[in-house]
Amino acid sequence: LGGGLAAMGTSCSNGCLGANHRQDDVCTAHISSKDEKLVGFQDPPAEEYTFIVKEGVERESMRHPARRLTYDIINSHVLGDEEDAGISPVRNGRTEDNNFGDVSEWEQHKEEMLQKIEQLVDVAYDILKAEVLLKQLEREAANALEDWDEITSSPLFSRFRRKKAYFSEVGKTVCAGLQNWFSAFEDSTGTQTIHGIIDPKDPTCLQYRVRALVPASLTHAMAVANEIEFMPKWNSLIVGQPKVVGRRTAHYMVLNYQMSFVGGMYKVDVLSEIRRFTDVEGGFMAEYIESVPEGHPSYIAPPSGFKRPKTKIKNVWIACGPEHCVLLQFGALNLPFSATKWLASTVGGLAGRFVIGGLVKNSSQASKPGNMWEEALSSDKTGLYGRLTECQQAAASGARSPSKGTDMKAEFDLSPYFQRQGFQREPNDPEDKLGNS
């Protein structure tokens, strides 16, 4: 959906929402891959990569020393020299009064927890689950504050904060409201809408917001978007076969595909870094999607004859009981001319009828017996669909179900989940702020 809309425009050299930002807008272009570069997130192509292979560990350890500790942990290797590992785990914990029998028992527990957290942050990119474990560790270290301070000043915690900041940025956008936005499209039911706003500082920048009620479960709707090998079968604009560049987990991948418009007169290449965050308590999944810049470990040049627009898209997929979900999508089109409300309404009408309509239709197909996504849903190789099922079963999801009499045209308040209380004690690290290089 975002790729189709974004293909109509281009953006600034940093992939921002325009040359000048509103005060409440934050640019992440300058650090889009900093956290991945730091720990060597790039891996061999997916078809050559088994998730954890001993010989692959040795190869990757030599090429990316910063990751050696993580892979040693996963494969139960004997830990090598701490300095050589590139990641300094917290050691020498001190505690006098907690639930552990003695210092050595606390030390062992702390190390096991940090190992789990490191795997979630550096390998699985499961940031919200890592946060749950970190908060548990903070509670357990209540009488060992020196240990907790050492944890929060570690490189691991710094990487966690950088990656969590993408989730927070989606929340800022979603919770900002629609003041001064105009309607560009609304279907007869009022449950499929597109709103727009023209950047007052850059009239060529048209920001848009899509809201679509999907008559399918969150798991089935995401299967349509996630199983990339089937994309050409339901999206006729895609040419060739989409592919993943580098590693793929339930919460992270770099996706590359091409689209052709107007009989091949306009050809677009998409190379997007997709970061996902599943909030089981809130019953939703957030996505932060942006173009991969040159210099990124997963960057590849577009094919000859194809143009690659720079985009930034923020999605929230909201479970509404077992049979419905709502998609919120925020993005921007940077046009070669000044945008107008008339243009936005014209483009919005086309997008509403064809793009949103296609999404709703195909998401419904994924729930029918014998559909093309059935095997992928059953095998669940990355564990994504199991996590999305947990989101569907959340109390918050059930409360949003149409069967509960919920007004499906009304906005859902997700601010309690995006604005949860952070840690009691953590450093004021400037690297935690998006936009710093």
Protein Blocks (a to p, Z undefined) as FASTA:
>chain_A
ZZmmmmmpccdfkopabjbdcfkbccfklmmmmmmmmnopaccdfklpcfbafklmmmmm
mmmmmlmmmmmmmnopacddfklnopacdehiacfbdcbfblmlmmmmmmmmmmmmmmmm
mmnopaklmmmmmmmmmmmmmmmmmlmmmmmmpmklmmmmmmmmmmmmmmmmmmnojghi
acfbdcfkopaccdddddfklmkbccdddddddfbdfklmmmmmmmmmlmmmmmmkbgcj
dddehjadfkbccddddddeehhlaccdddddddddddfknopacdddddddehiakbcc
ddehiacdddddddddddehjkbccdddddddddfbdcdfklmmmmmmmmmmmmmmmmmm
mmmmmmpghiaklmmmmnomnommmmmmmmmmpmklmmmpmklopafkbccdfklmmmgc
cdfbdcddfklpghiZZ
